Structure formats: structure tokens, C-alpha cells
């Protein structure tokens, strides 16, 4: 399967609306955390082989940091996704204004971290 086919499938999945519920996002973060935990040794070995990092440094600067950030997001994603009331312009006095954070679609994050 080539990258364009994968991207098309991901876009179709996003368009289905399956990724919008906060519960789905939390479940995916929990899966990511479980995967990092499961492969922590392999990640540490790769960091040692590729970058010469000790197990301690690999944990403190890489896997431990990622685990901490994922845990933080699991705890706070409901608050981040919550609808927020914002001031309504005087010209729209009979209405209610709000911001509703939601995902835009597919992303590719490439980072040395």
C-alpha cells in the first residue's frame, strides 16, 4: 500500500466523524501511552544505538517526557475540547457566541523528539 492510499483511507475515516468524540481521542491517547510503555526497552535500545544515549538519559529526555505529556493530555483533553462562551458583538445582541475546538483533519508531525 502506498502513502497516497493510506492518506485517502485516513481522510475518509476522519470524514466519517469517528474521531470527533472526546472519548475517542482519550482512547487513542491511552493506546499511544500503552504502546510507548510496551516498547520502552526497544525505544531505549534505539536511542542508545542511534544517539548514544544511556537508558537514564533516554528515559528522562524521551520516553519519560512523552509519557508525561500523554498523561497530561489524557487528564486535560476534555477541558481543552469544551465549548467556550465568548462575547457577542452588540450587533448580534439576540444571539450567543461560542468557540468549539475540534480537529481539522489529518496531520503529519515529523520531529526529532
N, C-alpha and C positions, 0 to 999 in steps of 0.2 A: 504494500500500500504506500503510495507516495504522499508527500506533505500536503498537496492540494486536496486529495481525497480526505485526509484526516481533518483538515481545516473545514471543509464542506460539512462533514459529519458533526464537528463541534459547533459550527454556526447553526445547523439545523436543530441540534439539541438545545442550544441557547434559545432559539426562536420558539421552541415548544413551551417555554416558560418554566421548565423543570428546575432551573437554577435560581429562580426568584425568591422562593420562601427562605426566610432566615434559618429555619430548621435544616434545610438542605445545605446551606453554607456552613453551619455548625458541624453537621455530619461530615462534610468534606474536610474541614479543618481537623476534626478528630481522626479521620483516616490518614491525613498527611502526618499528624503527630505520631500515630501508631507506626507508620512506615519509617519515619525517621528513627523512632525507638528501635524498631525491628532490625534496621540496617546500620545502627550506630557503629558497630565494630567495623563493618565494611567501609563506611564513610571515613572513619578514623584511619583505617589502613590506607585508603586512597590519599588522604591528606598527608600522611607520612611519606608515602611513595612519591607523590607529585610535588609536594611543597616542603617536605622535611619537617613537618610539624609533629611535635610529641603528642601523645594521647591527651595529656592535660591541656596543651595549647589548642589542639583540635576541638576538644570539648568546650573550653572557655570562649574561643573565638568563632566557633562554627556551630556544631550541633547543639551545644547548650544554649547558645544565643537564639538559634532558630526555634528550639523547643520552647524557650521562654516567650518569644514573640507569638508563636502559635497559641500557646496557652492564654496569653493576654487577649488575643483576638477572640478566642472562644468565649471568654468571660465578657467581652465588651461589644461583640458584633450586634447584639440586639439593640443596644443603646445607639450605636452608630447608624443602624438601619431605621431607627424610629423616625416617624414623621415629626417635623418641627414646624410650629406655627411661626410665621414671620409677619411683620407689619404689612397691612393692606393699604395701598395708596388711597388718598381721600376720594379720588375719582371713582373708586370701586368700593365705596363705603358699605354697600349691602352684601359684600362677598367676604370670603375667608381666604387668606393666602397661606400657603404652606410649602415646605420643601420636603420631598420624599426621596431620600437617597436610594438608588437602585443600580445594579450592574449595567454597564453599557454593552457588553458582549465579550468577545474573545480577546485575550491579550497574550503576548509572548514577553516574558521577562528573562533577559539574559544578563547575568551578573556574576562577577567572581565570588560574590558572597553566597 
